[in-house]
Amino acid sequence: EKLDPEPDTDEEDSANLDGIAGQSINNDNIYFGLAVSCLDRTSTIPFLDPNDETMLEYGISKAIAEVSATRKPTIGLMSGLPISGSPPMGPMGQGSAQPWIIYNQLQQSYDVEDLTMNPESIDPEKYNVVLVFHPANITPEAEFALDQYLLQGGTILACVDPFSVAAQMTGPGNPMMGQQGNPTTSNLPTLMKSWGIGMEANQVVGDGEFQTNMQGGRAALSVLTVPQSGMPQEDAIATRDLTSVTLFLPGGMTKTGGAGVTIDPLVQSSPKSGLIDSGPASRLDPALVTSFRPDDVRYDLVTHLHGSFKTAFPDGKPGEEAPEEEQPEEESKEGEEGDSEESEEGEEESRPSHLTEATAPGNVFLISDVDAFFDRFAYSAQRLGNIQIVNPINGNSSLFFNLIDQAAASTYLIGSRSRAATSRPFTVFQKLEADANEKVGKKITEYEEQARQAQQRLQELQAQKSQGNELFLSPEQEAEIRKLRKQEVDARKQIRELQKELRRDKDRIAGNIILFNIIGIPAVVILVGIGLFTARRAKTRAR
């Protein structure tokens, strides 16, 4: 349905109810938005920005996917850190922690269910995305559950870290009380090896080009502020609108091969990067600035794996013994019915109890940093009474929710790319214009050089007068000054004439093209039409 909202009409009220905001242009309220509705659900694109035309197809597809979903997307959470908060401990209720800001924002749009770090199984029909957050000391059984979920077409967003400052700050532990702190290193050892991804433990990426200057002018070699030049997928929806992301002591992911799936790096370090020990890097050791030597490798910091995965557990679930082969029965059963039943039972018993190959394409997003989404490193928060006001301080949260939104909305949108811009330059006109610039530009440069030399000589003569004791210039000097001024004026005049000639050439080229479009193309169409008419008439007469 197409509506043209006029002021003080039902159409204007309908647009406002759908969330389509009017834009004030030349004192007129212009409505140019789109609302997609299905039953009681409505998804709105408030304004179709012409500057964002490459995202239009994705935006409409995403809106249709949102309103056609039968339920709110569900995210399964496996976290080695208390991002959902922790209850108070002890008789005095000390030690409680508030949920992370990013978790609260996630709950506003999705149903988030805690799978714990040891799920028995994960249902891909129920969970649109499984968020694995700092899986320190993950068990093989938990990796197996993720493996089977992925082979059924699931989507995993995993944040791993070779050294997590957030883990150190949220769980420092107390050795005197026998309390161990949170492990600072996390990985998916079996799965990442099977996926063809390697990441060194306790080694973080240092980058001489993307390093961040902290307070006090200290250079943080392993705090990387990655601009758009570090996001190689120009048409990737998750990163195309980001100005930069800031990663804190990220790991360096490399491709080891052999996975048989497609790997698309979304965020990378610069070529001036290398791996350094996490200890000195976390202390911002100033000696690193001079001792660091890059290894000319661009490490993946955020990457997307997609395709038909193979299991990382070909021998089945860890800890389960393979079923023993049954001894042959001493007495054979008589009758065809008995034989067929026995063969069917044997086939069922011989079938593996786990998947070894994908039944549907899966998706994995790997981020080699957890700290990027910690409250202190991703948001600026302040309280007004009981209300907390938060503002992102970098593009980290935008990257996170771009990935979540893209994955959770629909599996068909995960690999979506923004369309190429529809800019179609007039290459023929640009070439003709370039030729005209080259032809006249040389002469303009020559005259500009003559004018510059004349001006320079005039300044030298004026300086001689100022430094000397003469009150007046000699007749020879005055004649030279008049000559130089005339030379400068003539050069400027020639430059103006040449610039006018250049504009006339450009106008002539543009006029010829316009004339050809107005007269030439219709003339060609008319001639073709006359030719077809003559040919058909000749065939008719021949009959």
C-alpha positions in Angstrom: 0.0 0.0 0.0 1.4 3.4 -1.0 0.6 6.4 1.2 1.3 10.1 0.6 0.9 11.7 4.1 -0.4 15.2 3.9 -0.4 17.4 7.0 -3.2 16.7 9.5 -4.5 13.6 7.7 -5.1 10.0 8.7 -2.2 9.0 6.4 0.2 11.2 8.4 -1.1 9.6 11.7 -0.6 6.1 10.2 3.0 6.9 9.2 3.8 8.2 12.7 2.2 5.2 14.3 4.4 2.9 12.2 7.5 4.9 13.3 8.1 6.6 9.9 9.5 10.0 10.8 9.1 13.0 8.5 12.2 14.8 7.4 12.1 18.6 7.2 13.3 19.7 3.7 12.7 23.3 2.6 10.1 23.8 5.3 8.2 20.8 4.0 7.7 17.6 6.0 8.8 14.8 3.7 7.9 11.1 4.4 10.0 8.6 2.6 10.1 5.4 4.6 8.9 1.8 4.6 6.8 -0.3 7.0 6.6 -4.1 6.6 3.7 -5.8 8.4 2.6 -9.4 8.9 -0.3 -10.1 11.3 0.5 -8.1 14.5 4.2 -7.6 13.7 5.6 -4.5 12.1 9.2 -3.7 11.1 10.0 -0.2 10.0 12.7 1.5 7.9 12.1 5.1 9.1 13.8 6.8 6.2 15.1 5.5 2.9 18.4 7.4 2.7 19.6 7.7 -0.9 23.1 7.8 0.4 22.6 4.3 1.8 21.2 2.7 -1.3 23.6 -0.3 -1.2 21.9 -1.5 2.1 18.3 -1.2 0.8 18.0 -4.8 -0.4 19.4 -6.1 2.9 17.2 -3.8 5.0 14.0 -4.9 3.2 15.0 -8.6 3.5 15.8 -8.2 7.2 12.4 -6.5 7.8 10.5 -9.3 6.0 12.5 -11.9 8.0 11.6 -10.2 11.3 7.9 -9.9 10.8 7.6 -13.5 9.3 9.4 -15.1 12.3 7.1 -17.2 14.4 8.9 -16.5 17.6 11.4 -14.2 19.1 15.0 -15.2 18.2 16.7 -17.2 21.0 20.3 -17.0 21.8 22.1 -19.7 23.8 24.8 -18.4 26.1 27.9 -20.3 27.2 30.1 -18.0 29.2 33.2 -18.4 31.3 32.7 -14.9 32.7 29.7 -13.6 34.8 28.3 -11.4 32.0 24.8 -12.0 33.2 25.7 -10.9 36.7 26.4 -12.9 39.8 24.4 -13.3 43.0 25.7 -12.0 46.3 28.0 -14.4 48.2 28.5 -14.7 52.0 26.3 -13.8 54.9 26.7 -10.1 54.3 25.8 -10.3 50.6 29.1 -9.1 49.3 30.6 -10.0 46.0 27.5 -9.5 43.8 28.1 -8.3 40.2 25.8 -6.4 37.9 25.2 -7.8 34.4 27.4 -6.4 31.7 25.8 -3.6 29.6 26.1 -5.6 26.4 24.1 -8.5 28.1 21.3 -6.1 29.1 21.1 -4.8 25.6 21.1 -8.3 24.2 18.1 -9.2 26.4 16.1 -6.2 25.0 15.9 -7.8 21.5 16.4 -11.5 22.1 15.5 -14.4 24.5 18.8 -15.3 26.1 19.1 -18.7 27.8 22.1 -19.8 29.8 23.3 -23.2 28.5 26.0 -23.3 31.2 29.5 -24.4 30.1 28.6 -28.0 30.0 25.5 -28.5 27.8 24.5 -32.1 27.1 23.2 -31.1 23.6 22.1 -28.0 21.8 19.0 -27.9 19.6 19.5 -25.9 16.3 15.7 -25.6 15.9 15.5 -23.7 19.2 18.7 -21.6 19.3 19.3 -19.2 16.4 22.8 -18.4 17.7 25.0 -19.8 20.4 27.2 -17.2 22.0 30.4 -18.7 23.4 32.1 -16.1 25.6 35.6 -16.7 27.0 35.3 -20.5 27.1 38.3 -20.9 29.5 39.0 -24.6 30.3 36.1 -25.8 28.2 35.6 -29.5 28.4 35.7 -31.9 25.3 32.1 -32.8 26.0 31.0 -29.2 25.7 33.0 -28.8 22.4 31.3 -31.9 21.2 27.9 -30.4 21.8 28.9 -27.3 19.9 30.3 -29.5 17.1 27.0 -31.4 16.7 25.0 -28.2 16.8 27.2 -26.7 14.0 26.9 -29.8 11.8 23.1 -29.3 11.9 23.3 -25.9 10.4 23.8 -23.9 13.6 25.5 -20.5 14.0 28.2 -19.9 16.6 29.6 -16.6 17.7 32.7 -17.3 19.8 34.8 -14.7 21.7 38.1 -16.2 22.7 41.1 -14.5 24.2 44.8 -15.3 24.9 44.8 -12.8 27.7 41.6 -11.3 29.1 41.9 -8.2 31.2 38.2 -8.4 31.9 38.7 -11.9 33.4 41.5 -10.5 35.6 39.4 -7.6 36.8 36.1 -9.4 37.4 37.6 -12.4 39.3 40.9 -11.5 40.8 40.6 -14.3 43.4 42.1 -14.4 46.9 44.9 -16.9 47.4 44.8 -16.4 51.2 41.2 -17.7 51.2 41.9 -20.4 48.7 39.9 -18.6 46.0 41.2 -18.9 42.4 40.7 -16.1 40.0 39.1 -16.4 36.6 41.4 -17.9 34.0 42.7 -15.3 31.6 43.2 -17.5 28.6 40.4 -19.1 26.6 40.3 -21.1 23.4 38.3 -23.8 21.6 41.3 -26.1 21.2 39.7 -29.1 19.4 37.2 -27.2 17.3 39.5 -24.4 16.1 42.1 -27.0 15.1 39.4 -28.8 13.1 38.2 -25.5 11.5 41.7 -24.7 10.3 42.3 -21.8 12.7 45.4 -21.4 14.9 45.9 -19.0 17.8 48.9 -19.0 20.1 48.1 -19.0 23.9 49.6 -16.2 25.9 50.7 -14.4 22.7 48.9 -11.2 21.7 49.1 -9.1 18.6 51.3 -6.0 18.7 50.8 -3.5 15.8 53.0 -0.5 15.1 50.5 1.0 12.8 47.2 0.4 14.7 48.6 0.9 18.2 46.7 3.2 20.5 48.1 6.1 22.6 46.7 5.9 26.1 46.5 8.6 28.8 49.8 10.2 29.5 51.0 9.6 26.0 51.9 6.0 26.6 51.9 3.9 23.5 49.9 0.7 23.9 51.3 -1.6 21.2 48.7 -4.3 21.8 45.7 -2.0 22.2 44.7 -1.8 18.5 42.4 0.8 17.1 41.6 -0.7 13.7 40.2 1.6 11.1 38.3 0.8 7.9 41.6 -0.1 6.2 41.8 -3.1 8.5 38.4 -4.4 7.4 39.1 -6.1 4.1 35.6 -7.2 3.2 34.3 -3.9 1.8 30.8 -5.1 1.2 30.4 -7.0 4.5 27.3 -5.7 6.3 28.8 -6.2 9.8 31.7 -3.8 9.2 30.9 -1.5 6.2 29.5 1.3 8.4 32.1 1.1 11.2 34.6 3.9 11.6 36.9 1.8 13.8 37.0 -0.9 16.5 39.3 -1.0 19.5 40.6 -4.4 20.6 42.5 -5.0 23.9 45.4 -7.5 23.7 43.7 -9.6 21.0 45.0 -12.9 19.8 46.4 -13.4 16.3 44.4 -16.0 14.3 46.0 -17.7 11.4 44.7 -20.1 8.8 46.2 -23.6 9.1 44.1 -25.1 6.3 42.4 -28.4 5.9 38.9 -27.4 7.1 37.2 -27.4 3.7 35.2 -24.3 4.6 35.3 -20.7 3.4 37.1 -18.3 5.7 36.4 -14.5 5.3 38.5 -12.2 7.6 36.4 -9.3 8.8 39.0 -7.4 10.9 42.7 -7.8 10.5 45.9 -6.2 11.9 48.2 -4.2 9.6 51.3 -5.7 8.0 53.4 -4.0 10.7 52.2 -6.4 13.3 53.6 -9.4 15.2 53.1 -11.6 18.3 54.4 -10.5 21.7 54.2 -12.0 25.2 51.0 -11.1 27.0 52.7 -10.2 30.2 54.7 -7.2 29.1 51.9 -6.2 26.8 49.4 -6.1 29.6 51.7 -3.9 31.7 52.2 -1.5 28.7 55.9 -2.1 29.0 57.6 1.0 27.3 60.5 -1.3 26.2 58.2 -3.0 23.8 58.1 0.1 21.6 61.8 -0.1 20.8 62.2 -3.9 21.0 59.2 -4.9 18.9 59.9 -6.3 15.5 56.9 -6.9 13.1 56.8 -10.2 11.2 54.9 -8.7 8.2 51.8 -10.9 8.7 48.3 -9.6 8.8 46.6 -11.6 11.6 42.9 -12.2 11.6 41.2 -10.6 14.6 37.6 -11.2 13.6 36.7 -13.9 11.0 33.7 -15.6 9.5 33.8 -19.3 8.6 31.0 -20.8 6.6 30.2 -23.9 4.6 29.7 -27.6 5.3 31.8 -28.5 8.3 33.1 -31.9 9.2 33.1 -33.2 12.8 36.1 -32.5 15.1 35.2 -35.8 16.9 35.3 -38.6 14.4 35.5 -41.2 17.2 32.3 -39.9 18.8 31.5 -38.2 22.0 34.5 -38.0 24.3 34.3 -40.3 27.3 31.9 -42.7 25.7 33.2 -46.2 24.8 32.5 -47.5 21.4 29.8 -50.2 21.5 31.2 -53.7 21.6 30.4 -56.0 18.7 27.8 -58.6 19.5 28.8 -62.2 19.4 27.1 -64.2 16.7 24.1 -66.2 17.9 24.6 -69.9 18.3 21.2 -70.8 17.1 19.9 -69.2 14.0 16.3 -68.0 13.8 14.0 -69.6 11.3 11.7 -67.8 8.9 12.2 -64.9 6.6 10.5 -62.5 9.0 12.9 -63.3 11.8 15.9 -62.8 9.5 14.6 -59.4 8.2 14.0 -58.1 11.8 17.5 -59.2 12.9 19.1 -57.4 9.9 17.1 -54.2 10.6 18.2 -54.2 14.2 21.8 -54.8 13.2 21.7 -51.8 10.8 20.2 -49.5 13.5 22.9 -50.6 16.0 25.7 -50.0 13.4 24.6 -46.5 12.7 26.8 -43.9 14.6 25.1 -42.0 17.4 26.7 -38.7 16.3 27.0 -36.7 13.1 30.3 -36.9 11.2 29.4 -34.5 8.4 27.2 -31.5 8.1 23.5 -31.9 7.2 23.2 -28.2 6.5 25.7 -25.4 6.0 26.9 -23.8 9.3 28.4 -20.5 10.3 31.1 -19.5 12.8 32.1 -16.0 13.8 35.4 -15.9 15.7 36.6 -12.9 17.7 40.0 -13.1 19.3 39.2 -10.6 22.1 36.8 -10.6 25.0 37.8 -7.3 26.6 36.4 -5.3 23.6 32.9 -5.8 25.0 33.7 -5.2 28.7 31.8 -2.3 30.2 34.9 -0.2 30.9 36.3 -0.7 27.4 33.2 -0.4 25.3 30.8 2.1 27.0 30.7 5.3 28.9 28.1 4.9 31.6 26.6 7.4 34.1 23.7 7.2 36.5 20.9 9.7 37.0 19.1 8.4 40.1 18.0 4.9 39.3 18.5 5.3 35.5 21.8 4.3 33.9 22.7 6.2 30.7 25.2 4.4 28.5 27.0 5.6 25.3 29.4 3.5 23.1 32.9 4.9 23.1 34.0 3.0 20.0 32.6 0.7 17.4 32.9 -2.5 19.4 29.3 -2.9 20.5 28.1 -2.0 16.9 30.3 -4.8 15.5 28.9 -7.3 18.1 25.3 -6.5 17.5 25.8 -6.3 13.7 27.0 -9.9 13.8 24.2 -11.0 16.2 21.5 -9.3 14.2 22.7 -10.7 10.9 23.0 -14.2 12.3 19.8 -14.3 14.4 17.4 -12.7 11.9 17.6 -15.4 9.3 20.2 -17.9 8.2 19.8 -16.6 4.6 21.0 -13.1 5.8 24.2 -14.3 7.3 26.2 -14.3 4.1 24.4 -11.2 2.8 26.5 -8.4 1.2 25.7 -4.9 0.5 25.0 -4.2 -3.1 27.6 -2.3 -5.1 26.9 1.4 -5.5 25.0 2.3 -8.6 27.4 5.1 -9.6 28.0 4.8 -13.4 30.7 7.3 -14.4 30.7 8.7 -17.9 34.1 7.2 -18.8 34.1 8.5 -22.4 33.4 12.0 -21.3 36.0 11.8 -18.5 38.6 10.6 -21.1 37.8 13.5 -23.5 38.0 15.9 -20.5 41.3 14.5 -19.4 42.7 14.9 -22.9 41.6 18.6 -23.0 43.2 19.1 -19.5 46.4 17.6 -20.7 46.5 19.7 -23.9 45.8 23.1 -22.2 47.2 22.3 -18.8 50.9 22.3 -20.0 50.5 25.8 -21.4 48.8 27.0 -18.2 51.7 25.6 -16.1 54.2 27.4 -18.3 52.5 30.8 -17.9 52.1 30.2 -14.1 55.8 29.6 -13.9 56.5 32.9 -15.8 54.2 34.8 -13.5 55.9 33.3 -10.5 59.3 34.2 -11.7 58.3 37.8 -12.5 56.7 38.1 -9.0 59.9 36.7 -7.4 62.1 39.2 -9.3 59.9 42.1 -8.3 60.2 41.1 -4.6 64.0 41.0 -5.0 64.1 44.5 -6.4 61.8 45.8 -3.6 64.1 44.2 -1.1 67.2 45.9 -2.6 65.5 49.3 -2.2 64.6 48.6 1.4 68.2 47.5 2.3 69.9 50.4 0.4 70.1 54.1 1.2 68.5 55.3 -2.0 65.2 57.0 -1.7 64.4 56.3 -5.4 65.0 53.5 -7.8 67.3 54.1 -10.8 65.6 54.5 -14.2 66.9 51.0 -15.2 65.3 49.4 -12.1 62.0 51.2 -12.7 62.0 50.1 -16.4 62.7 46.5 -15.3 59.9 46.7 -12.7 57.5 47.9 -15.4 58.6 45.2 -17.7 58.2 42.5 -15.0 54.7 43.8 -14.0 53.6 43.7 -17.7 55.1 40.2 -18.0 53.2 39.1 -15.0 49.9 40.7 -16.2 50.3 39.1 -19.6 51.0 35.7 -18.1 47.9 36.0 -15.9 45.9 37.1 -19.0 47.1 34.1 -21.0 46.2 31.8 -18.1 42.6 33.2 -18.0 42.3 32.8 -21.8 43.5 29.2 -21.6 41.1 28.4 -18.8 38.3 29.8 -20.8 39.4 27.7 -23.8 39.4 24.7 -21.5 35.9 25.4 -20.3 34.8 25.9 -23.9 36.3 22.5 -24.9 34.5 20.8 -22.0 31.2 22.5 -22.9 31.6 21.5 -26.5 32.3 17.9 -25.5 29.3 17.8 -23.2 27.1 19.5 -25.9 28.1 17.0 -28.5 27.2 14.1 -26.2 23.9 15.7 -25.3 23.1 16.4 -29.0 23.9 12.8 -29.8 21.6 11.5 -27.0 18.8 13.9 -28.2 19.1 13.5 -31.9 21.4 10.6 -32.6 19.8 7.8 -30.6 16.2 8.6 -31.8 17.5 8.8 -35.4 19.1 5.4 -35.0 15.8 4.0 -33.6 13.8 5.6 -36.4 16.2 4.2 -39.1 16.0 0.7 -37.5 12.2 1.0 -37.4 12.1 2.1 -41.1 14.3 -0.8 -42.0 12.1 -3.4 -40.2 9.0 -1.9 -41.8 10.5 -2.0 -45.3 11.7 -5.6 -44.7 8.3 -6.8 -43.5 6.5 -5.0 -46.3 8.8 -6.6 -48.9 8.0 -10.1 -47.4 4.2 -9.3 -47.6 4.4 -8.3 -51.2 6.4 -11.4 -52.1 3.6 -13.5 -50.7 
